[in-house]
């Protein structure tokens, strides 16, 4: 009876040890998989952050280019308005000169007719 109990105990101890070894192997495998997943997650987050940083940089460059274009167009519009005012003033002067010339011509024609 003692021999049978000792044998059974030894078998149970071996079974327990095998089960513990399997659990340790499984735990190691799960820890390795978790570590790999964390590494992949960190890499994906880094790539995402890099892509965001690059997109932001490109947007800033594009925004700056647009601001410069707007400023340039505003300066062009301002200069065109000044040119229009200058042309209007010259037209006014020319119209006045033309009126005076027409009046003088009219006077000369009246004088010539008499």
MDTraj code that builds the backbone (N, CA, C; nanometers):
import mdtraj as md
import numpy as np

residues = "UNK UNK UNK UNK UNK UNK UNK UNK UNK UNK UNK UNK UNK UNK UNK UNK UNK UNK UNK UNK UNK UNK UNK UNK UNK UNK UNK UNK UNK UNK UNK UNK UNK UNK UNK UNK UNK UNK UNK UNK UNK UNK UNK UNK UNK UNK UNK UNK UNK UNK UNK UNK UNK UNK UNK UNK UNK UNK UNK UNK UNK UNK UNK UNK UNK UNK UNK UNK UNK UNK UNK UNK UNK UNK UNK UNK UNK UNK UNK UNK UNK UNK UNK UNK UNK UNK UNK UNK UNK UNK UNK UNK UNK UNK UNK UNK UNK UNK UNK UNK UNK UNK UNK UNK UNK UNK UNK UNK UNK UNK UNK UNK UNK UNK".split()
xyz = np.array([
    [0.0836, -0.1201, 0.0000],
    [0.0000, 0.0000, 0.0000],
    [0.0873, 0.1255, 0.0000],
    [0.1918, 0.1242, 0.0839],
    [0.2840, 0.2372, 0.0913],
    [0.3525, 0.2580, -0.0420],
    [0.3945, 0.1462, -0.1017],
    [0.4625, 0.1526, -0.2311],
    [0.3693, 0.2127, -0.3366],
    [0.2441, 0.1708, -0.3383],
    [0.1474, 0.2221, -0.4342],
    [0.1237, 0.3711, -0.4123],
    [0.1119, 0.4102, -0.2881],
    [0.0886, 0.5507, -0.2563],
    [0.2087, 0.6350, -0.2956],
    [0.3293, 0.5843, -0.2713],
    [0.4510, 0.6550, -0.3095],
    [0.4597, 0.6677, -0.4609],
    [0.4291, 0.5657, -0.5314],
    [0.4316, 0.5683, -0.6786],
    [0.3299, 0.6692, -0.7303],
    [0.2102, 0.6649, -0.6711],
    [0.1056, 0.7588, -0.7129],
    [0.1481, 0.9030, -0.6852],
    [0.2093, 0.9210, -0.5678],
    [0.2581, 1.0548, -0.5324],
    [0.3623, 1.1022, -0.6318],
    [0.4552, 1.0158, -0.6678],
    [0.5608, 1.0501, -0.7643],
    [0.4998, 1.0847, -0.9006],
    [0.4010, 1.0073, -0.9409],
    [0.3356, 1.0343, -1.0700],
    [0.2639, 1.1698, -1.0655],
    [0.1967, 1.1938, -0.9522],
    [0.1287, 1.3224, -0.9382],
    [0.2294, 1.4378, -0.9371],
    [0.3423, 1.4176, -0.8706],
    [0.4459, 1.5207, -0.8675],
    [0.4995, 1.5471, -1.0077],
    [0.5226, 1.4395, -1.0859],
    [0.5693, 1.4558, -1.2242],
    [0.4644, 1.5292, -1.3080],
    [0.3378, 1.4892, -1.2892],
    [0.2299, 1.5556, -1.3639],
    [0.2226, 1.7035, -1.3281],
    [0.2354, 1.7312, -1.1975],
    [0.2332, 1.8709, -1.1534],
    [0.3500, 1.9482, -1.2124],
    [0.4669, 1.8882, -1.2101],
    [0.5850, 1.9559, -1.2651],
    [0.5684, 1.9816, -1.4149],
    [0.5143, 1.8817, -1.4870],
    [0.4912, 1.8995, -1.6312],
    [0.3904, 2.0116, -1.6557],
    [0.2838, 2.0139, -1.5752],
    [0.1821, 2.1181, -1.5900],
    [0.2418, 2.2549, -1.5604],
    [0.3260, 2.2637, -1.4564],
    [0.3910, 2.3908, -1.4235],
    [0.4851, 2.4345, -1.5359],
    [0.5600, 2.3389, -1.5922],
    [0.6497, 2.3707, -1.7035],
    [0.5704, 2.4213, -1.8241],
    [0.4586, 2.3541, -1.8536],
    [0.3756, 2.3979, -1.9657],
    [0.3212, 2.5379, -1.9405],
    [0.2785, 2.5637, -1.8162],
    [0.2278, 2.6966, -1.7819],
    [0.3372, 2.8027, -1.7972],
    [0.4583, 2.7691, -1.7520],
    [0.5692, 2.8643, -1.7649],
    [0.6016, 2.8910, -1.9115],
    [0.6008, 2.7871, -1.9938],
    [0.6256, 2.8042, -2.1371],
    [0.5166, 2.8924, -2.1994],
    [0.3917, 2.8618, -2.1622],
    [0.2805, 2.9410, -2.2166],
    [0.2909, 3.0865, -2.1711],
    [0.3259, 3.1074, -2.0428],
    [0.3418, 3.2426, -1.9907],
    [0.4533, 3.3164, -2.0652],
    [0.5661, 3.2475, -2.0881],
    [0.6769, 3.3084, -2.1625],
    [0.6345, 3.3449, -2.3043],
    [0.5587, 3.2553, -2.3666],
    [0.5123, 3.2802, -2.5037],
    [0.4184, 3.4009, -2.5065],
    [0.3273, 3.4081, -2.4093],
    [0.2329, 3.5206, -2.4042],
    [0.3077, 3.6510, -2.3785],
    [0.4071, 3.6478, -2.2878],
    [0.4862, 3.7685, -2.2605],
    [0.5621, 3.8132, -2.3855],
    [0.6153, 3.7169, -2.4595],
    [0.6871, 3.7497, -2.5833],
    [0.5908, 3.8135, -2.6845],
    [0.4708, 3.7565, -2.6987],
    [0.3717, 3.8118, -2.7915],
    [0.3294, 3.9523, -2.7489],
    [0.3100, 3.9730, -2.6174],
    [0.2742, 4.1062, -2.5676],
    [0.3849, 4.2056, -2.5999],
    [0.5092, 4.1629, -2.5785],
    [0.6230, 4.2507, -2.6076],
    [0.6280, 4.2860, -2.7566],
    [0.6055, 4.1857, -2.8420],
    [0.6045, 4.2115, -2.9869],
    [0.4918, 4.3077, -3.0243],
    [0.3749, 4.2879, -2.9641],
    [0.2610, 4.3767, -2.9931],
    [0.2914, 4.5196, -2.9486],
    [0.3518, 4.5335, -2.8295],
    [0.3876, 4.6672, -2.7821],
    [0.4880, 4.7327, -2.8761],
    [0.5869, 4.6543, -2.9231],
    [0.6868, 4.7086, -3.0159],
    [0.6201, 4.7546, -3.1452],
    [0.5287, 4.6712, -3.1982],
    [0.4590, 4.7088, -3.3224],
    [0.3732, 4.8331, -3.3006],
    [0.3077, 4.8394, -3.1837],
    [0.2250, 4.9561, -3.1521],
    [0.3106, 5.0825, -3.1438],
    [0.4239, 5.0734, -3.0750],
    [0.5140, 5.1890, -3.0650],
    [0.5628, 5.2327, -3.2028],
    [0.5972, 5.1336, -3.2867],
    [0.6440, 5.1659, -3.4220],
    [0.5333, 5.2334, -3.5027],
    [0.4107, 5.1798, -3.4921],
    [0.2980, 5.2385, -3.5655],
    [0.2704, 5.3808, -3.5159],
    [0.2763, 5.4004, -3.3834],
    [0.2546, 5.5348, -3.3288],
    [0.3625, 5.6315, -3.3766],
    [0.4870, 5.5846, -3.3809],
    [0.5968, 5.6702, -3.4285],
    [0.5765, 5.7072, -3.5753],
    [0.5410, 5.6071, -3.6568],
    [0.5175, 5.6344, -3.7989],
    [0.4010, 5.7317, -3.8166],
    [0.2965, 5.7122, -3.7362],
    [0.1805, 5.8019, -3.7434],
    [0.2221, 5.9441, -3.7043],
    [0.2985, 5.9563, -3.5962],
    [0.3435, 6.0887, -3.5513],
    [0.4336, 6.1542, -3.6558],
    [0.5229, 6.0740, -3.7153],
    [0.6107, 6.1271, -3.8202],
    [0.5285, 6.1775, -3.9386],
    [0.4256, 6.0989, -3.9756],
    [0.3409, 6.1395, -4.0884],
    [0.2660, 6.2682, -4.0549],
    [0.2157, 6.2781, -3.9308],
    [0.1463, 6.4009, -3.8896],
    [0.2407, 6.5211, -3.8921],
    [0.3614, 6.5009, -3.8406],
    [0.4599, 6.6089, -3.8375],
    [0.4918, 6.6554, -3.9794],
    [0.5096, 6.5608, -4.0692],
    [0.5416, 6.5960, -4.2085],
    [0.4232, 6.6676, -4.2743],
    [0.3018, 6.6175, -4.2493],
    [0.1827, 6.6823, -4.3065],
    [0.1688, 6.8243, -4.2521],
    [0.1921, 6.8422, -4.1229],
    [0.1852, 6.9763, -4.0635],
    [0.2901, 7.0683, -4.1238],
    [0.4113, 7.0166, -4.1443],
    [0.5178, 7.0980, -4.2037],
    [0.4775, 7.1414, -4.3451],
    [0.4269, 7.0459, -4.4238],
    [0.3856, 7.0789, -4.5609],
    [0.2724, 7.1819, -4.5587],
    [0.1766, 7.1650, -4.4657],
    [0.0667, 7.2611, -4.4559],
    [0.1175, 7.4002, -4.4191],
    [0.2121, 7.4060, -4.3265],
    [0.2686, 7.5359, -4.2873],
    [0.3365, 7.6036, -4.4063],
    [0.4108, 7.5249, -4.4839],
    [0.4780, 7.5797, -4.6025],
    [0.3739, 7.6307, -4.7018],
    [0.2682, 7.5517, -4.7218],
    [0.1636, 7.5909, -4.8164],
    [0.0891, 7.7159, -4.7674],
    [0.0619, 7.7202, -4.6373],
    [-0.0056, 7.8372, -4.5801],
    [0.0809, 7.9617, -4.5976],
    [0.2104, 7.9489, -4.5714],
    [0.3012, 8.0626, -4.5872],
    [0.3040, 8.1097, -4.7325],
    [0.3070, 8.0136, -4.8258],
    [0.3061, 8.0498, -4.9684],
    [0.1765, 8.1236, -5.0036],
    [0.0648, 8.0774, -4.9479],
    [-0.0636, 8.1443, -4.9741],
    [-0.0642, 8.2860, -4.9165],
    [-0.0104, 8.3017, -4.7954],
    [-0.0033, 8.4359, -4.7355],
    [0.0811, 8.5295, -4.8235],
    [0.1920, 8.4774, -4.8732],
    [0.2783, 8.5601, -4.9592],
    [0.2052, 8.5968, -5.0883],
    [0.1320, 8.5000, -5.1457],
    [0.0573, 8.5269, -5.2692],
    [-0.0514, 8.6314, -5.2430],
    [-0.1223, 8.6174, -5.1309],
    [-0.2267, 8.7144, -5.0957],
    [-0.1662, 8.8536, -5.0805],
    [-0.0529, 8.8607, -5.0106],
    [0.0130, 8.9904, -4.9903],
    [0.0530, 9.0511, -5.1246],
    [0.1082, 8.9673, -5.2106],
    [0.1501, 9.0145, -5.3427],
    [0.0291, 9.0650, -5.4225],
    [-0.0807, 8.9893, -5.4184],
    [-0.2004, 9.0304, -5.4918],
    [-0.2594, 9.1592, -5.4342],
    [-0.2555, 9.1719, -5.3016],
    [-0.3057, 9.2959, -5.2402],
    [-0.2220, 9.4154, -5.2836],
    [-0.0906, 9.3975, -5.2898],
    [-0.0038, 9.5063, -5.3366],
    [-0.0339, 9.5398, -5.4827],
    [-0.0564, 9.4357, -5.5636],
    [-0.0881, 9.4573, -5.7045],
    [-0.2191, 9.5344, -5.7182],
    [-0.3208, 9.4931, -5.6413],
    [-0.4510, 9.5616, -5.6457],
    [-0.4353, 9.7073, -5.6040],
    [-0.3577, 9.7301, -5.4992],
    [-0.3360, 9.8661, -5.4514],
    [-0.2692, 9.9507, -5.5596],
    [-0.1674, 9.8952, -5.6242],
    [-0.0991, 9.9712, -5.7297],
    [-0.1917, 9.9957, -5.8493],
    [-0.2789, 9.8971, -5.8787],
    [-0.3733, 9.9134, -5.9892],
    [-0.4759, 10.0235, -5.9563],
    [-0.5188, 10.0292, -5.8290],
    [-0.6120, 10.1350, -5.7891],
    [-0.5470, 10.2719, -5.8044],
    [-0.4196, 10.2825, -5.7642],
    [-0.3486, 10.4093, -5.7807],
    [-0.3368, 10.4464, -5.9282],
    [-0.3080, 10.3457, -6.0094],
    [-0.2960, 10.3701, -6.1537],
    [-0.4298, 10.4161, -6.2112],
    [-0.5390, 10.3536, -6.1666],
    [-0.6726, 10.3935, -6.2134],
    [-0.7012, 10.5383, -6.1734],
    [-0.6701, 10.5749, -6.0485],
    [-0.6916, 10.7123, -6.0035],
    [-0.6074, 10.8096, -6.0862],
    [-0.4842, 10.7713, -6.1135],
    [-0.3960, 10.8557, -6.1951],
    [-0.4546, 10.8730, -6.3360],
    [-0.5034, 10.7616, -6.3933],
    [-0.5615, 10.7679, -6.5279],
    [-0.6893, 10.8531, -6.5302],
    [-0.7704, 10.8399, -6.4232],
    [-0.8922, 10.9223, -6.4153],
    [-0.8555, 11.0701, -6.4092],
    [-0.7536, 11.1002, -6.3293],
    [-0.7101, 11.2393, -6.3175],
    [-0.6604, 11.2910, -6.4520],
    [-0.5804, 11.2108, -6.5209],
    [-0.5305, 11.2512, -6.6530],
    [-0.6451, 11.2675, -6.7529],
    [-0.7449, 11.1774, -6.7439],
    [-0.8603, 11.1887, -6.8338],
    [-0.9341, 11.3198, -6.8088],
    [-0.9501, 11.3512, -6.6794],
    [-1.0177, 11.4775, -6.6434],
    [-0.9421, 11.5967, -6.7015],
    [-0.8077, 11.5939, -6.6849],
    [-0.7268, 11.7049, -6.7383],
    [-0.7377, 11.7122, -6.8905],
    [-0.7329, 11.5938, -6.9534],
    [-0.7435, 11.5925, -7.1002],
    [-0.8808, 11.6399, -7.1468],
    [-0.9865, 11.5999, -7.0755],
    [-1.1219, 11.6457, -7.1114],
    [-1.1323, 11.7973, -7.0979],
    [-1.0750, 11.8493, -6.9892],
    [-1.0773, 11.9951, -6.9719],
    [-0.9988, 12.0643, -7.0822],
    [-0.8825, 12.0111, -7.1148],
    [-0.8030, 12.0713, -7.2231],
    [-0.8772, 12.0639, -7.3544],
    [-0.9452, 11.9493, -7.3774],
    [-1.0213, 11.9336, -7.5015],
    [-1.1355, 12.0347, -7.5082],
    [-1.2043, 12.0541, -7.3953],
    [-1.3121, 12.1544, -7.3919],
    [-1.2568, 12.2925, -7.4243],
    [-1.1454, 12.3266, -7.3610],
    [-1.0849, 12.4575, -7.3851],
    [-1.0433, 12.4721, -7.5312],
    [-0.9845, 12.3634, -7.5841],
    [-0.9420, 12.3690, -7.7249],
    [-1.0630, 12.3827, -7.8158],
    [-1.1712, 12.3092, -7.7844],
    [-1.2935, 12.3188, -7.8659],
    [-1.3544, 12.4587, -7.8560],
    [-1.3512, 12.5154, -7.7348],
    [-1.4032, 12.6515, -7.7194],
    [-1.3190, 12.7509, -7.7995],
    [-1.1863, 12.7333, -7.7910],
    [-1.0981, 12.8233, -7.8662],
    [-1.1199, 12.8053, -8.0149],
    [-1.1367, 12.6809, -8.0584],
    [-1.1618, 12.6542, -8.1994],
    [-1.2941, 12.7172, -8.2420],
    [-1.3943, 12.7028, -8.1528],
    [-1.5246, 12.7649, -8.1817],
    [-1.5112, 12.9150, -8.1950],
    [-1.4361, 12.9782, -8.1079],
    [-1.4141, 13.1217, -8.1135],
    [-1.3420, 13.1593, -8.2428],
    [-1.2396, 13.0791, -8.2775],
    [-1.1658, 13.1071, -8.4013],
    [-1.2531, 13.0948, -8.5238],
    [-1.3391, 12.9910, -8.5232],
    [-1.4293, 12.9722, -8.6379],
    [-1.5287, 13.0874, -8.6486],
    [-1.5808, 13.1343, -8.5324],
    [-1.6736, 13.2478, -8.5335],
    [-1.6035, 13.3712, -8.5892],
    [-1.4766, 13.3893, -8.5414],
    [-1.4018, 13.5054, -8.5870],
    [-1.3744, 13.4962, -8.7361],
    [-1.3443, 13.3785, -8.7848],
    [-1.3121, 13.3592, -8.9254],
    [-1.4369, 13.3810, -9.0120],
    [-1.5533, 13.3360, -8.9632],
    [-1.6773, 13.3480, -9.0357],
    [-1.7131, 13.4953, -9.0502],
    [-1.6877, 13.5794, -8.9507],
    [-1.7241, 13.7200, -8.9535],
    [-1.6363, 13.7886, -9.0483],
])
top = md.Topology()
chain = top.add_chain()
for i, resn in enumerate(residues, 1):
    res = top.add_residue(resn, chain, resSeq=i)
    for name in ("N", "CA", "C"):
        top.add_atom(name, md.element.get_by_symbol(name[0]), res)
traj = md.Trajectory(xyz[None], top)
